[in-house]
Amino acid sequence: MFWLEARIKNQDTINSQQKTTNNNQQKIMFPNKDFLIKLAHTKMPFGKYEGRYLIDLPEYYIVWYNSKGFPKGQLGDMLRQVYELKVNGLEDIVRNIKQQFPKK
């Protein structure tokens, strides 16, 4: 799997009238290094923007995919990650990775 899982414990929560300890755990997902390097060097394989790096696709196109549904498989996972990066203004991270880790 291309995600590393980290678990953190929830802090005490206040239940309607009393304080209780919540022992549930939440998963936090972090993309791993190899996935981000591959994402940085992957180009769109089809469509209007065929041949463009995924990170360089226009934001409206990625948002459209988000509303329509991402393709299945690794391409869909990568486009979903690009969506999250673009929405949060972090696309420069992938551009820096592309420069620091040239394609072999």
C-alpha positions as a Markdown table, in Angstrom:
| # | Residue | x | y | z |
|---|---|---|---|---|
| 1 | Met | 0.0 | 0.0 | 0.0 |
| 2 | Phe | 1.3 | 3.5 | -0.7 |
| 3 | Trp | 0.0 | 5.0 | 2.5 |
| 4 | Leu | 1.7 | 4.8 | 5.8 |
| 5 | Glu | -0.6 | 4.6 | 8.7 |
| 6 | Ala | -0.1 | 6.5 | 11.9 |
| 7 | Arg | -2.4 | 6.2 | 14.8 |
| 8 | Ile | -3.1 | 8.8 | 17.4 |
| 9 | Lys | -5.3 | 8.5 | 20.5 |
| 10 | Asn | -8.2 | 10.8 | 20.9 |
| 11 | Gln | -8.1 | 13.1 | 23.8 |
| 12 | Asp | -10.7 | 13.2 | 26.5 |
| 13 | Thr | -14.0 | 14.2 | 25.1 |
| 14 | Ile | -17.0 | 15.7 | 26.8 |
| 15 | Asn | -20.1 | 13.6 | 26.5 |
| 16 | Ser | -23.4 | 15.5 | 26.9 |
| 17 | Gln | -23.1 | 15.8 | 30.7 |
| 18 | Gln | -20.0 | 14.0 | 31.8 |
| 19 | Lys | -16.3 | 13.7 | 30.9 |
| 20 | Thr | -15.4 | 10.3 | 29.5 |
| 21 | Thr | -12.2 | 8.9 | 28.1 |
| 22 | Asn | -12.4 | 7.9 | 24.4 |
| 23 | Asn | -10.1 | 5.0 | 23.7 |
| 24 | Asn | -10.9 | 4.9 | 20.0 |
| 25 | Gln | -8.1 | 5.6 | 17.6 |
| 26 | Gln | -8.1 | 7.6 | 14.4 |
| 27 | Lys | -6.0 | 6.8 | 11.3 |
| 28 | Ile | -4.0 | 9.5 | 9.8 |
| 29 | Met | -2.7 | 8.7 | 6.3 |
| 30 | Phe | 0.6 | 10.0 | 4.9 |
| 31 | Pro | 1.7 | 9.3 | 1.3 |
| 32 | Asn | 5.1 | 7.6 | 1.2 |
| 33 | Lys | 8.2 | 8.9 | -0.5 |
| 34 | Asp | 8.1 | 6.5 | -3.5 |
| 35 | Phe | 4.5 | 7.3 | -4.2 |
| 36 | Leu | 5.2 | 11.1 | -4.3 |
| 37 | Ile | 8.2 | 10.6 | -6.5 |
| 38 | Lys | 6.2 | 8.6 | -9.0 |
| 39 | Leu | 3.4 | 11.2 | -8.8 |
| 40 | Ala | 5.8 | 13.9 | -9.6 |
| 41 | His | 6.9 | 12.1 | -12.8 |
| 42 | Thr | 3.5 | 10.8 | -14.0 |
| 43 | Lys | 1.8 | 12.3 | -17.0 |
| 44 | Met | -1.9 | 12.2 | -17.9 |
| 45 | Pro | -2.2 | 9.2 | -20.2 |
| 46 | Phe | -5.4 | 10.3 | -22.0 |
| 47 | Gly | -7.9 | 13.0 | -22.7 |
| 48 | Lys | -7.7 | 16.7 | -23.3 |
| 49 | Tyr | -4.5 | 17.1 | -21.2 |
| 50 | Glu | -2.7 | 14.0 | -22.4 |
| 51 | Gly | 1.0 | 14.2 | -21.8 |
| 52 | Arg | 0.8 | 16.9 | -19.1 |
| 53 | Tyr | 2.3 | 16.1 | -15.6 |
| 54 | Leu | -0.6 | 15.4 | -13.2 |
| 55 | Ile | 0.5 | 18.1 | -10.9 |
| 56 | Asp | 0.3 | 20.6 | -13.8 |
| 57 | Leu | -3.3 | 19.8 | -14.7 |
| 58 | Pro | -5.6 | 22.8 | -14.3 |
| 59 | Glu | -7.3 | 22.9 | -10.9 |
| 60 | Tyr | -10.8 | 23.1 | -12.5 |
| 61 | Tyr | -10.1 | 19.8 | -14.3 |
| 62 | Ile | -9.1 | 18.1 | -11.0 |
| 63 | Val | -12.1 | 19.5 | -9.2 |
| 64 | Trp | -14.3 | 18.2 | -12.1 |
| 65 | Tyr | -12.8 | 14.7 | -11.6 |
| 66 | Asn | -13.5 | 15.0 | -7.9 |
| 67 | Ser | -17.2 | 15.7 | -8.5 |
| 68 | Lys | -17.4 | 13.1 | -11.4 |
| 69 | Gly | -15.4 | 10.4 | -9.7 |
| 70 | Phe | -11.7 | 9.6 | -10.1 |
| 71 | Pro | -10.7 | 6.6 | -12.3 |
| 72 | Lys | -10.0 | 3.4 | -10.5 |
| 73 | Gly | -6.5 | 2.2 | -9.8 |
| 74 | Gln | -3.2 | 4.0 | -9.3 |
| 75 | Leu | -4.1 | 6.8 | -11.7 |
| 76 | Gly | -7.2 | 7.6 | -9.6 |
| 77 | Asp | -5.2 | 7.5 | -6.4 |
| 78 | Met | -2.7 | 9.9 | -7.9 |
| 79 | Leu | -5.4 | 12.3 | -9.2 |
| 80 | Arg | -7.1 | 12.2 | -5.7 |
| 81 | Gln | -3.7 | 13.2 | -4.1 |
| 82 | Val | -3.2 | 16.0 | -6.7 |
| 83 | Tyr | -6.7 | 17.2 | -5.8 |
| 84 | Glu | -5.8 | 17.4 | -2.1 |
| 85 | Leu | -2.5 | 19.1 | -2.8 |
| 86 | Lys | -4.1 | 21.7 | -5.1 |
| 87 | Val | -7.0 | 22.4 | -2.8 |
| 88 | Asn | -4.5 | 23.1 | 0.0 |
| 89 | Gly | -2.0 | 25.0 | -2.1 |
| 90 | Leu | 0.7 | 22.5 | -1.8 |
| 91 | Glu | 1.5 | 21.6 | -5.4 |
| 92 | Asp | 5.0 | 23.1 | -5.1 |
| 93 | Ile | 5.9 | 20.2 | -2.9 |
| 94 | Val | 5.5 | 17.8 | -5.9 |
| 95 | Arg | 7.3 | 20.2 | -8.2 |
| 96 | Asn | 10.3 | 20.3 | -5.8 |
| 97 | Ile | 10.3 | 16.5 | -5.6 |
| 98 | Lys | 10.3 | 16.4 | -9.4 |
| 99 | Gln | 13.5 | 18.5 | -9.4 |
| 100 | Gln | 15.2 | 16.8 | -6.5 |
| 101 | Phe | 14.5 | 13.3 | -7.7 |
| 102 | Pro | 15.0 | 13.2 | -11.5 |
| 103 | Lys | 13.3 | 10.3 | -13.3 |
| 104 | Lys | 15.6 | 7.3 | -13.7 |
